[in-house]
Amino acid sequence: MWSDNETTLDLLGFKVHADLIRSVITNRELLPLTIGVFGDWGGGKTSIMKMLERDLNPDNYTDPDEKAKYENIVCLYFNGWLFEGYD
């Protein structure tokens, strides 16, 4: 049994989803856009977001063109549990 901790290792085959979201985010023809990631508890939402955050980080690229592609992207986390009960 695996732990319920998020990971950037693709243990469940979700990298394909992270790659798809990344291609949408970097397609300037689709901007502006809002993306929501929904799923059951333990379904891999945070892991997908962690993989995506890693892939969108310009510091992970050495090619100047690849680096520039991700320079103006900000990953923002919102913890809804902090606002539970505040309707």
Summary of the structure (lengths in Angstrom):
residues: 87
radius of gyration: 14.6
end to end distance: 35.9
largest distance: 46.3
contacts: 144
relative contact order: 0.16
helix: 45%
strand: 0%
